[in-house]
Amino acid sequence: MGAGTVVIGTGQAGFQTAASLREQGYQEPITLIGEEPYIPYHRPPLSKGFQVGQQDFESIELRPGKFYQNHRIELVLAQRVAAIDRATKRVTLGSGAQIPYEKLVLAVGARNRVLPIRGAELDGVLSLRTLDEAVVLKERLANAREIVVIGGGFIGLEVASVACTMGKQVTVLEALPRLMSRAVAPVVSEFYEKLHTSKGVKVICGATVSEIAGASGCVQKVLLAGGAAFAADLVLVGIGVAPNVELAREAGLRVTNGIAVNEFLQTDDPDILAIGDCAEHPCVFAGARVRLESVQNAAEQAQCAAATIAGRRDPYRALPWFWTDQYDVKLQMAGISLGHDQIVMRGKPESLKFSVFYFRAGRLAAIDSINRPVDHMMGRRLIAAGIPVSLEEAADESVDLKLLAHRGAQHAVHPPA
Ligand SMILES: Cc1cc2nc3c(=O)[nH]c(=O)nc-3n(C[C@H](O)[C@H](O)[C@H](O)COP(=O)(O)OP(=O)(O)OC[C@H]3O[C@@H](n4cnc5c(N)ncnc54)[C@H](O)[C@@H]3O)c2cc1C
């Protein structure tokens, strides 16, 4: 038996690679190495059900501990990989131990960006990525009264909704002119601003945070460049992530906006693959190279990476999708709206149920659905299969998307882009 596959990272992507390799009949050793001390777990609940006590650690484990023994997956936890030696095909752990590999998968994810301002180190200024951070946030939320969320992206807004539902006074400070602006159309941003405001959250866009001030080492307020100040006994910084590319770069692998991979998810070294939040891949649905941060992307790239390792050459072409839960509103996104040139809506924001259809060069590129799960599911089918949809059909509620998906399958013009 050879050295088998070593996977670095015990997040969604790392876990799924190991699981998929076994599902696909891979018999060689599999070693899953992660710097966190826990068996792989779901991150999405950390800003949702975990914070309100609906979910505990056991319920967010990706698989129970015995799964790894039963599937001969060796877990090496609480160990950071410090270096990759491509010449001898070994990784070196922080402890100095070395582990050989035949195939190596970099599923090293991303880390939260740090706010480069005075006061960011004060007690009570938190960020959220890991279980440890979620536990601290949960404890501190219970006793906090005034919460300032810096960053109006998905995670910041999910935490804002949780805190608001717990009866806290919440302010969201977003640097850009609108919420979630990297991902959604203005109409969706507006809807979310109104939603949060209607619940009592103060939302301030175009806000440049200049300093976090405190006393005796503890946070007290957040200051804006214009002079405004917001009292806070807890600050959550959610200003996006940076991919963990250093290990790859030091090993001489190409890094762009992530670890660069081809359609089989291989880096420039065909024996080293990169997947999930850390990787930038060619995406047929974007018509561009992209780095995505979602459970879907991590899990489905892992399945593709496992296939590549098992010797099948199936290019990665899964349709990207994503969701966020804020209050009792679910936003589901399918496809990639990047570069869209037209949008139409189905339903009205006032009804709390509507979808936005994004078109690029006359073709349906993405759908954002608010409390309309059927639109989302049909949207996934329509976009994935490249089924033609007109602007008029998308906007007309009397046009059944299910029928369109069914009928249109015969006229599909896949592959897109
Ligand atoms: C709070 C929160 C809520 C989210 N909600 C949603 C949601 O609603 N919907 C959705 O689709 N997505 C959501 N996401 C995003 C989604 O969870 C991520 O995109 C996905 O988990 C990425 O998985 P990954 O395995 O690529 O990376 P990660 O989960 O970041 O895992 C990478 C792992 O590698 C480890 N690692 C890094 N470097 C090393 C090293 N050198 N040695 C050893 N180990 C290393 C890290 O410690 C980490 O455990 C959420 C994320 C967060 C944080």
The ligand as a Gaussian input file, in Angstrom:
#p B3LYP/6-31G(d) Opt

LIG

0 1
 C      -20.462000      31.624000      10.485000
 C      -20.537000      31.122000       9.088000
 C      -21.777000      30.948000       8.466000
 C      -21.836000      30.494000       7.157000
 N      -23.065000      30.320000       6.587000
 C      -23.147000      29.801000       5.340000
 C      -24.409000      29.545000       4.735000
 O      -25.453000      29.859000       5.308000
 N      -24.420000      28.989000       3.509000
 C      -23.283000      28.626000       2.843000
 O      -23.337000      28.096000       1.719000
 N      -22.071000      28.882000       3.382000
 C      -21.984000      29.442000       4.607000
 N      -20.762000      29.693000       5.165000
 C      -19.556000      29.434000       4.364000
 C      -19.165000      27.972000       4.402000
 O      -19.277000      27.489000       5.704000
 C      -17.738000      27.849000       3.871000
 O      -17.716000      28.340000       2.551000
 C      -17.261000      26.419000       3.882000
 O      -17.396000      25.864000       5.154000
 C      -15.803000      26.375000       3.427000
 O      -15.284000      25.120000       3.667000
 P      -13.726000      24.831000       3.443000
 O      -13.538000      23.409000       3.891000
 O      -13.325000      25.225000       2.099000
 O      -12.959000      25.826000       4.423000
 P      -12.950000      25.970000       6.003000
 O      -14.284000      25.648000       6.555000
 O      -12.353000      27.281000       6.280000
 O      -11.970000      24.826000       6.498000
 C      -10.589000      24.901000       6.367000
 C       -9.938000      24.215000       7.550000
 O       -8.546000      24.110000       7.276000
 C       -7.837000      24.361000       8.465000
 N       -6.461000      24.762000       8.093000
 C       -6.074000      25.873000       7.429000
 N       -4.737000      25.878000       7.261000
 C       -4.277000      24.742000       7.832000
 C       -2.962000      24.180000       7.990000
 N       -1.881000      24.777000       7.503000
 N       -2.859000      23.003000       8.648000
 C       -3.959000      22.369000       9.123000
 N       -5.211000      22.855000       9.010000
 C       -5.369000      24.024000       8.362000
 C       -8.648000      25.477000       9.110000
 O       -8.362000      25.578000      10.485000
 C      -10.071000      25.001000       8.842000
 O      -10.527000      24.142000       9.862000
 C      -20.654000      30.176000       6.463000
 C      -19.398000      30.372000       7.074000
 C      -19.336000      30.830000       8.365000
 C      -17.998000      31.031000       9.026000

